[in-house]
Amino acid sequence: MITENKKLRVGKGIFVVGKKFALVLALALLGCALSGCDMQKTSDKLTEFNEKYLGISWEGDDESSTPNAQSVHDYVQTQMSVSGRDAKENSYSFRLPRINLSGLEASRINTTITKEFVEPLQKSMEDYQSGEECPDYSDINYQVYLNESVLSLVLTCTERVSGKTEYRVYNLNVETGESVQDDAFCQVMNWGPMRLEQEVKETAAQQAKIILREYYGEETTDEALEETYGYQRTMADTNLERVKLYMADDECLWAAMDIYAPGYGMQRQLVQVS
């Protein structure tokens, strides 16, 4: 899913961009003085240059390649980005977001991310230099989507030892900074609540059978799979209640859901619902 390493541009990179900006600014102002051009138009071009170049502090930023990138940057920014290897040659890559919204839920999410990830990782930087191994996670990244007034943040955390990936999904209203409930997706998809529930169940059933067939064999019938503990555990109401929905840039509905299977245990997966 989201596994690209991001590297912070510092020092030399910022200096080079600064020189470019100074040169463009000088040429623009000189052109205006000689031609009597509209200063507002010149200001707009400089603003465009500033957003295009000076605003880029992270190499290969995910949002810059999405249709909603400019709007998304207004609501979510990277607060920590670092990657490399520790003294034992374990690779690590951490890129963590901060939500720029008012509201109790947005504040709560920011606090959770800071307390659970940012502060421990900052403290661990000294351990990397002294020969300690990376912390529990080897890779943390995020993706963010904006559909109408719904902001969806998907945080991806990969465990260092097991390699398992955890997905945390947060949906917020950009006007209030508060949580968005599933009925908002019903409106976007033009579905009723029953249709949404049925679509999620069918998606979970299909994904469970795909995983279970890897264990029991491709020739295993649907009926036999539906009798297994893994399938029944996946389809239990208590498990489906933990499904987190979100809208991606492809305007499709996606879900983070837990799939159970022998040999795998529980796997948190991102699955397209529609």
C-alpha positions in Angstrom: 0.0 0.0 0.0 1.9 3.0 1.2 5.5 2.0 1.7 7.5 4.7 -0.1 10.5 6.1 2.0 10.5 9.8 2.4 13.6 11.9 3.0 13.8 15.3 4.5 15.4 17.9 2.2 17.5 20.2 4.4 20.6 22.4 4.3 21.8 22.4 0.7 18.5 21.7 -0.9 16.8 24.6 0.9 19.8 26.9 0.0 19.4 26.0 -3.7 15.7 26.7 -3.7 16.3 30.0 -1.9 18.8 31.1 -4.7 16.2 30.2 -7.3 13.5 32.2 -5.6 15.8 35.2 -5.2 16.7 35.1 -8.9 13.0 34.8 -10.0 12.0 37.6 -7.7 14.7 39.9 -9.0 13.9 39.2 -12.6 10.2 39.6 -12.0 10.5 43.0 -10.3 12.9 44.2 -13.0 10.5 43.2 -15.7 7.7 45.1 -14.0 9.8 48.2 -13.6 10.7 48.2 -17.3 7.3 47.2 -18.8 4.9 48.6 -16.3 3.2 45.3 -15.9 0.4 44.6 -13.4 2.1 44.0 -10.0 -0.9 41.8 -8.9 -0.2 39.4 -11.7 3.5 39.4 -10.8 2.6 38.7 -7.2 0.3 35.8 -8.3 3.2 34.2 -10.2 5.5 34.6 -7.3 2.9 33.0 -5.1 2.6 30.1 -7.5 6.4 29.7 -7.5 6.4 29.7 -3.8 3.8 27.0 -3.5 5.4 24.9 -6.2 9.0 25.0 -5.0 9.4 26.5 -1.5 6.4 24.5 -0.2 8.1 21.2 -1.1 10.0 20.1 2.0 9.5 16.3 1.6 10.9 14.4 -1.4 8.2 12.6 -3.3 5.3 13.7 -1.1 2.3 11.5 -1.8 -0.3 14.3 -1.8 1.4 16.3 -4.5 0.5 13.5 -7.0 -3.2 13.5 -6.1 -6.0 15.7 -7.7 -6.8 17.1 -4.3 -3.2 17.8 -3.3 -3.5 21.6 -2.8 -6.6 21.4 -0.7 -5.3 18.4 1.3 -2.2 20.3 2.3 -4.4 22.9 3.9 -5.7 20.2 6.3 -2.9 17.7 6.9 0.9 18.3 7.0 3.9 16.1 7.7 5.2 16.8 11.2 8.0 14.2 11.2 9.8 12.5 8.4 13.0 10.5 8.8 14.5 7.3 7.3 17.7 5.4 7.3 19.4 2.4 9.1 20.3 1.8 12.6 23.7 0.5 13.8 22.5 -3.1 13.3 21.5 -2.3 9.7 17.7 -2.5 10.3 16.0 0.0 8.0 13.4 2.4 9.2 11.2 5.0 7.7 8.8 7.2 9.7 6.5 9.8 8.2 3.8 11.1 10.5 1.0 13.6 10.0 -0.6 16.5 11.9 -4.2 17.6 11.2 -4.7 21.3 10.9 -8.3 21.4 12.0 -10.1 22.7 15.0 -12.4 20.4 16.9 -12.1 18.0 19.8 -11.7 14.9 17.6 -9.0 16.4 15.4 -7.1 17.4 18.6 -7.5 14.0 20.1 -6.1 12.3 16.9 -3.1 14.7 16.9 -2.5 13.9 20.6 -2.7 10.2 20.0 -0.2 10.4 17.1 2.2 12.5 19.1 2.1 10.4 22.2 2.1 7.0 20.6 4.6 7.7 17.7 6.3 11.1 17.4 7.6 11.4 21.0 8.8 7.8 21.3 10.5 7.9 17.9 12.2 11.2 18.6 13.6 9.7 21.8 14.7 6.6 19.9 16.9 8.6 17.5 19.7 8.6 20.2 19.3 4.8 20.6 19.9 4.3 16.9 23.3 6.0 17.2 24.3 4.0 20.2 23.6 0.6 18.5 20.1 -0.1 19.7 17.6 -1.7 17.3 14.7 0.1 15.8 11.5 0.3 17.9 8.5 -2.0 17.3 7.6 -0.4 14.0 10.0 -0.3 11.0 7.8 1.7 8.7 5.1 4.3 9.5 3.5 6.3 6.7 0.2 7.9 5.8 -2.1 8.9 3.0 -4.8 11.5 3.1 -7.9 12.0 0.9 -10.5 14.7 0.5 -13.9 14.1 -0.8 -16.3 17.0 -0.5 -16.2 17.9 3.2 -14.9 14.5 4.3 -11.2 14.3 5.1 -9.9 10.7 5.4 -6.5 10.0 7.0 -5.0 6.5 6.7 -2.1 5.7 8.9 0.0 2.7 7.9 2.2 1.0 10.6 4.4 -2.0 9.8 5.8 -4.0 12.7 9.6 -4.6 12.5 9.7 -8.3 13.7 6.5 -9.8 12.3 6.1 -7.6 9.2 2.4 -7.3 9.8 0.8 -4.0 8.9 -1.7 -2.1 10.9 -4.1 0.5 9.4 -5.7 3.3 11.3 -8.4 5.2 9.5 -9.7 8.6 10.7 -12.6 10.5 9.0 -13.2 14.1 9.8 -15.5 16.9 8.7 -13.2 19.7 7.5 -15.7 22.3 8.7 -16.0 21.1 12.2 -13.0 18.9 12.9 -15.3 16.2 14.3 -15.7 12.6 13.3 -17.7 11.6 10.3 -20.1 8.6 10.6 -20.9 6.0 8.0 -24.1 7.7 7.0 -21.8 10.3 5.2 -20.6 7.6 2.9 -24.2 6.5 2.3 -24.8 10.0 0.9 -21.7 10.0 -1.2 -22.4 6.5 -2.7 -26.2 7.2 -2.9 -26.8 4.1 -0.8 -29.1 3.4 2.1 -27.8 2.0 5.4 -28.9 -1.5 4.6 -27.1 -1.4 1.2 -23.9 -0.2 2.9 -24.0 -2.9 5.5 -24.6 -5.6 2.8 -21.8 -4.3 0.6 -19.4 -4.4 3.6 -20.4 -8.0 4.5 -20.0 -9.2 1.0 -16.6 -7.6 0.7 -15.5 -9.2 4.0 -16.8 -12.6 2.9 -15.0 -12.5 -0.5 -11.7 -11.4 1.1 -11.9 -14.0 3.8 -12.4 -16.7 1.2 -9.4 -15.5 -0.8 -7.2 -15.7 2.3 -8.6 -19.0 3.5 -8.0 -20.7 0.2 -4.3 -19.9 0.5 -4.4 -22.1 3.5 -6.9 -24.8 2.7 -6.3 -25.0 -1.1 -7.8 -23.5 -4.2 -10.2 -26.4 -4.7 -12.0 -25.8 -1.3 -15.6 -25.0 -1.9 -17.4 -21.9 -0.5 -19.5 -24.1 1.7 -16.5 -25.7 3.3 -14.8 -22.4 3.8 -17.9 -20.9 5.5 -17.7 -23.7 8.1 -14.2 -22.7 9.2 -13.4 -20.8 12.3 -11.5 -18.1 10.4 -14.5 -17.3 8.2 -17.0 -17.3 11.0 -14.7 -15.1 13.1 -14.3 -12.7 10.2 -18.0 -12.4 9.6 -18.9 -12.0 13.3 -20.8 -8.8 14.1 -18.2 -7.9 16.7 -15.6 -8.0 14.0 -17.5 -6.2 11.3 -18.3 -3.4 13.8 -14.5 -2.6 13.8 -14.5 -2.0 10.0 -13.4 1.6 9.1 -14.6 3.0 5.8 -13.0 5.8 3.8 -13.2 7.4 0.3 -10.0 7.4 -1.8 -9.1 9.6 -4.7 -10.5 7.0 -7.1 -13.9 7.9 -5.7 -14.4 4.3 -4.6 -15.3 3.2 -1.1 -12.6 1.4 0.8 -12.5 -0.4 4.1 -9.9 -1.4 6.7 -11.1 -4.8 8.0 -9.7 -7.7 10.1 -9.5 -11.0 8.3 -8.9 -14.2 10.2 -7.2 -17.4 8.9 -5.1 -20.3 10.3 -1.4 -19.7 9.9 -1.9 -16.0 9.5 -3.9 -15.1 12.6 -5.6 -11.8 12.2 -4.7 -9.6 9.3 -5.8 -6.0 9.0 -6.3 -5.3 5.3 -7.4 -2.4 3.0 -10.1 -3.7 0.7 -12.1 -1.9 -2.0 -15.8 -2.1 -1.2 -17.1 -0.6 -4.4 
